[in-house]
C-alpha cells in the first residue's frame, strides 16, 4: 500500500468517525460532514424500505437520540483511485445492530459519502 493510499485510508477513517460521533451524540448535524449534500440512504426497517435523501438519516438520528454505548468498528475500506467502499459494523445503537456499506468518492480532493446502504439485524 502506498503512502497516498495510507493517507486516503486515514482520511476515510476520519470521515466515518463523523458518522459514529453523530450516532453517539444523537445529532444529525454531527454526521453531516461525512456526507455529500446529494447523498442517499437505502435499507429496510422490518418490511419497510427506508430510502431517499440523506436528510432522512439525520432526522432519524435526531429523533432516536444519543447512542452513548454504541460500539462501531470499520471492518474494511477498499480504495481504488477516487472511489472507496467502507463496511461498518455497529452494535448497541440504542438497542439496534447495523451493518452499513458506504460508497465514498473523492470530490475536489475531499472524501465524501455518496450513498449509505444498511442492514438492520433482527
Steps between C-alpha positions, in 0.01 A plus 500: 500500500641837402530804724220665303275202567589514871412870506173421323431214741552735797287773340215254437526366856466857631206554264314199641584618852268799439220249445587309817528823701156605375356168616655549844374858533161434341553806277463470124703820467803315642468241221451750221873568427539135389240524226474673164200736485338273238568173688230235530407224743331165441414206724215311660347561841296184536311470171505876437754647257680800650614687189580846378716804568750474787298758695279205596793354696564830678131529591486140626817550703367822657175322598681184617726690741852432625648150471752550776585128523537433126784275394599566140786350303617557145535146364639592160600788277558423132653788301542519123618839377227754576243251634473290813266259674478483879333236716405599854358272769311672783342343804311641794373799300216560747427129485558459124772321306588624151727404215568802278665524161613848398589590141756777520631736231787746503336830401726803453770326704266409789351158572121508536240227552276497193274213605431291808323165488426323824377175645316516832555168677197349674 
